[in-house]
Amino acid sequence: MASIADVSVPAVPSHWRIIAVAAGCGLAAALLILWLVGLTVVAAGFAAAALVIAGGAVAVRMLFPPRASDIAEPDWTVANAIAAVAADAVALTDRAGRLTCANDRYDQLFRGYPVPPNLPVDAAETERLGQAGRAAWRDGDAVATILVSGVRVDVTIRRIGDTMLLWRFAARDSADVIATTTAMLSGPEGDRLGEAGVMAALLSPDGRVRMANRVLRTRAMGHDEGAIEGRDFARFLITDAAGFVRFEREGLSGNPLRVLQLPLLQTDDAPMLVALLDEEIPIPVPAIGSSAASHVRSLVALLPVPLALIDRDGRFVHMNDAFQRAAAVDVTAPPLYPGDLVVREDKGALADAIRRFGGGGGYATQLPVRFAERPDEPVQVSLTGARGLGDAAVLMAIKDNSEEGRLKHQVAQATKMQAVGQLAGGVAHDFNNILTAIIGHCDLMLMRHTPGDSDYDDIQQIKTNSNRAAGLTRQLLAFSRQQTLRPQVLQLPDVISEVSNLLKRLLGETLELVVQHGRNLGPVRADPGQLEQVVVNLAVNARDAMLASHPNGGGVLTIETLAMTAAESRRMDHDVLPVGDYTALRITDTGTGIPADVLPKIFEPFFTTKEVGKGTGLGLSTVYGIVKQSGGYIFAENVPRGGASFTIYLPVHSAASGAVPQKVPAKPKAGDTWGSGSILLVEDEDMVRAVAERALTRQGYSVRTAENGEVALDVLGDGPAPDLLVSDVVMPSMDGPTMARRVRARFPDVPILFMSGYAEEQLRKSIDLPNVAFLPKPFSVQQLGEAVRDALAAK
């Protein structure tokens, strides 16, 4: 480091300064006397006296010189130490523009000790530094930015006292980049590069290694502890006759390398980052047309993947059988270009991609196209540049996404049905409570009015419309799979027999009904009433389709029942239908069929192709919900001869359960609902609780009410057990099943009648109590009385 002693000059002796000051003062006094008095003699006397006094002072100073300890010499030790340990380049200059102190970093940055602002930079940078130095003398400090060998250097200048300037040069770019890169290569980042197969080294401008990651040390020197720093990097590499670069230690049998040079800074003398990657040697493939080309074509033909070879002009060279089947190629008139296979909108994109790969660009790409033979089924086409295959320049493969798209659509459809079903189930539950109150009040009013009364017809009309609304809520619950089912073990021909008369009236005289039953039909477990609704809904849709296509009649509706064994279902290889024994119900019409764009949507709720006001869009969604809740599967398709076919697969009920098929029972006739006994009625809806209380009281029962489970327990208190507990299932604070368990803990034999607008099948899962009856909402006064009567009779 350059110190003060190295660059300072001798100071002017102090006695000469004394004489100069005295002479100046004498001259000033003489001039003042001459101007005031005008006497030259007196003025000269003052000047002479000043010189005499100055001479005497000089003589005294020379006769008695001050001791060395009395002279205050500046102590530069601290300044030199601070400058030595500074991370940046530091220099100190005086008023005369001389360099008095500089550290080693200053020497490294400027290659010597030039005096600022005259540094080895261009004229514009020198002028910028000069302006900053003058500003520092004037204002106390200044800043500037200069370029030194292409590196940005931040300059900070500060005035020290009135005699010195402190210059600080911070070369942030190069220092930060080089230091960060060095730390990364020697740390865990360098190991992660090695795990990814990247060998990296930082080289100085003369090609010597400054730092290398662990994997490069191992490959170049044989072990990761080798002293590679400072060695010529080129000596670790060799080049063979084919131009491949390898490590000299591994020889010509080693793996070839790809060398990538990454300059860190835009200067000629900046360090450079070098990355080495293992290169794969291309395997020579015989060209098409050579003696070995037939082997390549044979290999392509045997592959199950649809593949085709295309030349640089975009023409087909070869395509295998799988490609011809996937692209529906006419072998009698094969296409010349790939664009001949796709629709017009996709020709341009496919041709541009093939042209790009034929010219040697890119490695691989994928793009969706639609073949002209199947425009509604997009497929994925993969293009790869082919090398070493003679005329062939592009390899084209087809990936059929139709099956994947169909499965995605089925998942989306099921998710949408589930979401809408949850919403519809909640809405239907609230509607059931409202309709229960309306129907109940109508029944109570009809007890006070007789036919012929002025209000009787109006009340009857309100009840009829309420029942129609109840049917609508049942449809909502059906497609959401939350309707109440009364499953029985039965035979499908019995259900068709019960509903055939109704179907004939629905079809009319212009359409024909044909019923065909198969042999060895297994029993199924389902709700006969709901199955009847399924058949009726499908028949009504078929009737409308046939009347639209045959206005004058002549259509045929065919209902078939058939058995399907597990072996047959396995041969179907269906993605949705599990392997098992089924009893199938197929309903086929002779209409125009279902359009391809409508077929995927037919089971969606509120989707209809009918005119406004002629369809709610709930018919097929209700069918779908009933079939799925019954454990079955339903599929729709168009038949080749025209028309549509709906096939329902219901699993065969196992005979091990001991149940036997039952015929569809006839509805029992309404009996006497009068009775006696105490009933605890628990219902959170005020309007339902009020109508049920009035109805049961009119029928002779003693009724106590509660709005939730907690209040019901308080009402019971320490009193006797009720003859019957009638309760809603879903209630706030405490639900019905929880309250019923606590009641049964005190009174084990008390019968329970649950009423709810939700499905019994769902509620049974959360109700694990014996001797429990269920009454679905909405219900009439008569139905409530009959349910109470039956529950008490089963006690």
Secondary structure by P-SEA (a helix, b strand, c coil): ccccccbbbbcccaaaaaaaaaaaaaaaaaaaaaaacccaaaaaaaaaaaaaaaaaaaaaaaaccccccccccccaaaaaaaaaacccbbbbbccccccccccaaaaaacccccccccccccaaaaaaaaaaaaaaaaccccccccccccbbbbbbbbbccccbbbbbbbccaaaaaaaaaaaaaacaaaaaaaaacbbbbbbccccccccccaaaaaaaccccccccccccccccccccccbbbbbcccccccbbbbbbbbbccccccbbbbbbbbbbbcccccccccccaaaaaaaaaaacccbbbbbccccccccccaaaaaaaccccccccccccccccccaaaaaaaaaaaaaacccccbbbbbbbcccccbbbbbbbbbbcccccccbbbbbbbaaaaaaaaaaaaaaaaaaaaaaaaaaaaaaaaaaaaaaaaaaaaaaaaccccccaaaaaaaaaaaaaaaaaaaaaaaaaacccccccccccaaaaaaaaaaaaaaaacccbbbbbbbbcbbbbbbccaaaaaaaaaaaaaaaaaaaaaaccccbbbbbbbbbcccaaaaaaaccccccccccbbbbbbbccccccccccccccccccccccccccccaaaaaaaaaaaaacbbbbbbbcccbbbbbbbbbcccccccccccccccccccccccccbbbbbbbbccaaaaaaaaaaaaaaccbbbbbccaaaaaaaacccccccbbbbbcccccccaaaaaaaaaaacccbbbbbbccccaaaaaaaccccbbbbbcccccaaaaaaaaaaaaaac
